[in-house]
């Protein structure tokens, strides 16, 4: 294979290219050609030369009409996939491309057969569970009526948590099914762990370069709305990347002193105009790791806090990495893999096998980083340790207020993590510090929008809310918002806790709401007050006849809280109620509930 004489490539460069490309298959070669074409076009723009001349020298894919648009689908449970999709959308727009960013739950499935370029960002939660907004898409793609997609170029990015055995299962299923229907991969599927930002950013770069090359666009970059907002610091909105300090006004324990958990009601004063939110959104909080936890990690690893560590273009003391940039209260699978390799411990290696996934998941709930460093002593360097830890992430808390009621404030409900495991006291990175924060203290925070957990637009619609424990937080905001809006629809709340007299969160408020009609019904379950444990799903079944009547009349149902046990149990109870009260088969009852999800009448905020 010899290049045409007109190519401006030296013979030795040609040999290097042939060596690099010789092992690539056809799909990989197509990807490389598009990637290089995008780079060539970008460098031509930077140098002021003609992009057409620059790109003519590479074997780029057939150029599609520049008017072709790009669709970006996201399937998100907590908002991460949505944020990545929006960043890709902004990058494509800046490159001069038409693009549409849409939730999988809002996407008209009949449009799929007409798509030419499709990017999918899909998360997986729990043990392989897809986000609720992806279920209809998955069902449609797996059905016999799924369209042929020979004209479609697709790229899939998966977000997940490798501590679960079905890591990035949703993205894998979508990617493989789209290809099976005839789509060609524009990029190979990328699977990201909880520290997804770096890989996602690289994927976005590749997506933009490949798409611009395939479309042959030469449009100049355009300014985005977010850039104009950011240019005015006085009015900028707090974001995950640029949080803003807010002040603690109230920090009150709302469980009894002898309750198993210390649950806090925290009211925060926010700067006017910089924290716009709606009931159902979340507050993100950034804090450094506690100094005692950093000291414990340094002591267990035998490393010096002042050791200089360079990683990904940043150089800072190890103590600063551990304090402000790496997770210490949450254990990453990568740390266990590194410890297993360095220690050659057979028991630790066994935990990484697929058949030990449930055991490993349980360990993740009780281990913190210093625990592992103490238990499996190995020779560390600062860089090796920093690489083995996940980047520090903000903690998200469902907002327990509505701006219509509280004005320039945000309220949250926080369960304090304060436990002892194997003789070591464990505190939550944020909740442990909230336990002692006094009014006047400040936190770095931002609003995490949750557009898939909203009240119905029609104020006449009835609402059923299921929120055990701190899962009741958003429903406090829902009731406030409905009152402020003068909604005529009825509100029904199911709440669960351990003891009536110890952890009935917001009891006084709920009883007052019930008295004045802001709540039409209140059903509670306290699992430790009777010999037989009673949970909210039992209360749902007991009230099944009336609950089904509400659903038949158009009610929306909301669930917030634990994703591993409560949410699946509630889901199963709903299917059982529909089957029993509606005289349906189990399969038809499942279809009924699935239709509620598709219609955005059954919404979950589970974690």
Residue, then its C-alpha position, 0 to 999 in steps of 0.5 A: x500500500x503506497x500513498x498517492x504522490x500528492x500526499x504531504x507525508x514523508x516515507x518514514x511517516x508512511x511506514x509508521x502509519x502502515x504499521x499502526x493501521x495494519x491491525x485495525x479492522x474495517x470499523x476501526x479504520x472508518x473511525x480513525x479516518x473520521x477522527x483524523x478528518x476532524x482534526x484536519x478540519x480543526x487545524x485548517x480553521x485555526x491556521x486560516x487555510x481551506x478546510x476542504x483542502x485539508x480534509x481532501x488528503x485523508x480518506x474521510x467517510x462519505x460526506x453527508x449533507x451538512x443539513x443533517x441533524x444529530x440526535x442525542x438521547x440520554x437515559x438518566x436516573x440521577x442526572x449524570x447522563x443528562x449532564x453529559x448529553x447536554x455537554x455533547x450538545x453544546x460541543x456539537x452546537x459550538x462546532x456548527x452542527x444542528x443537534x437535538x438533546x432529548x430524554x429517552x422518555x420523551x423521544x418519539x420512537x417512530x422517529x428512530x428509523x429516520x435518524x442518521x446520527x444518534x448518540x446515546x448516553x445511558x446510565x445503569x443503576x442498582x443491579x443492572x436496572x435501566x433508568x425509568x425513562x429508558x424502559x419504553x425505548x428498550x421495549x421498543x427495540x427488543x420487539x418484533x416491530x423494531x425498525x431496520x436501522x441500516x442508515x443509522x450511525x450510532x455511538x453509545x456512552x455508558x455510565x455505571x458503578x463497577x461495584x455492581x455486577x451488571x456494570x453499564x448493562x443498559x448501555x451494553x444492551x442498547x448498543x448491541x441491539x442498535x447494531x443488531x438492527x443494522x446501525x453502524x458504530x460511529x464510535x466504539x461503546x465506552x463504559x464509565x465508572x463513577x469517576x466518569x468525567x475524564x472518559x466522558x470528556x474524551x468521548x465528547x471530543x471524539x464524537x465531535x471530531x468524527x461527526x464534523x468530519x462525516x458531515x463535512x461542516x465548515x460552520x464557525x463555532x457559535x457562542x452558547x447561552x451558558x457562556x454569556x451567563x458565565x461572563x456576568x459573575x454577579x448573576x451567574x447561576x451556581x453549577x456543579x463545576x462552579x458552586x457558590x457559598x450558601x449560609x446555614x440558617x437552621x440545622x435541627x435534629x428531627x428524630x428523637x435523641x434515642x432514635x437509631x439515626x440522627x436526621x437533620x432538617x437544614x435550612x440554607x439561605x441562597x443568593x437571590x437569582x443564583x439557585x433557581x429550582x423547582x420542587x423535585x430538584x436536588x441540592x449538590x454539596x461539595x465539602x473536603x474530607x474530614x481532617x481525621x479521615x485524611x490523617x488516617x489514610x496517610x498513617x495507614x499508607x505510610x505516606x507523607x502529606x507533603x509528598x508532591x504528586x502529579x496527575x493529569x496535568x495537576x501537581x499538588x501535595x498528597x494531603x491536598x489530593x486526599x482532602x479535596x480531590x479524592x474519595x475516602x468515605x467511598x471505596x472504589x473497585x479500582x482500589x480493591x483491584x490494586x490492593x489485590x495485585x500488590x498484596x497477592x491476597x487470595x481472599x481479596x482477589x476472590x471478592x473480585x470474581x463475578x460470583x462474589x458480587x453480592x458479597x463485595x457490594x455489602x463490603x462497599x457499604x461498610x468499608x472506608x479507604x483507611x480500613x482497606x489500607x490498614x487491613x492490606x498493608x502494601x508499599x504505596x507511592x503517592x501517585x499510585x494511591x491517588x490513581x487508585x482512588x475515585x475523584x471526590x464527588x458532590x453529595x446530592x440531597x433531595x430538596x425538601x422545600x418549594x421556592x413558592x413557599x420559602x423564597x430565597x432558601x433551600x431546605x434539605x433532609x439529611x440522615x447523618x452517617x455516624x457508625x462503628x465498623x470493626x472498631x472504627x468510627x465512620x462518618x459521612x463526608x457531608x452529613x458528618x460535618x452537617x452534624x456539627x455545623x452551626x447557623x452562619x456556617x457556609x457550604x459550597x453548593x449548586x442545584x442539580x435539576x431533576x426534570x424527570x421528577x416533576x409535579x403534573x402540569x395540571x393542578x387538578x391531577x391527584x398525586x400519590x407520594x411514597x417516601x419512607x425515611x428521608x425519601x419523604x423530603x421532596x414530598x414536603x416540597x411537593x405539598x408546599x408547591x401545590x398549596x402555593x399554586x392553589x392546586x385542586x388535585x388531591x395529595x396522598x402520602x405514604x410514609x415509613x419509618x422505624x418508630x412512631x415516637x422516634x422518627x416520624x419525620x415532619x410529623x407536625x407538618x403532615x398532621x397540620x396539612x391533613x387537617x387543612x386539606x393540603x393532604x387528602x390522605x396520610x398512611x404510615x408504616x412503622x416497622x419496629x413498633x409491632x412484632x411483625x415488621x410493616x413497611x409502606x408496601x404493606x400499606x399500599x396493598x391494604x389500600x389497594x382498592x382506593x389506590x387503584x381508583x385514584x390511578x384509574x382516575x388519572x393520578x400520578x404516583x411518585x416514589x423516592x428513597x432506597x433503590x435496592x429494596x424499597x423501590x423494587x418492593x413498592x413496584x411489585x406491590x403496585x403490579x399486584x394491586x393492579x392485577x388484583x383490583x383490575x382483574x388483570x393477569x400478571x403480564x397485563x398488570x406489568x404492562x399497565x404499570x409500564x404504561x404509567x412509566x411511559x406516560x410520566x405518571x409513575x416517577x421515581x427518584x431512587x438511589 
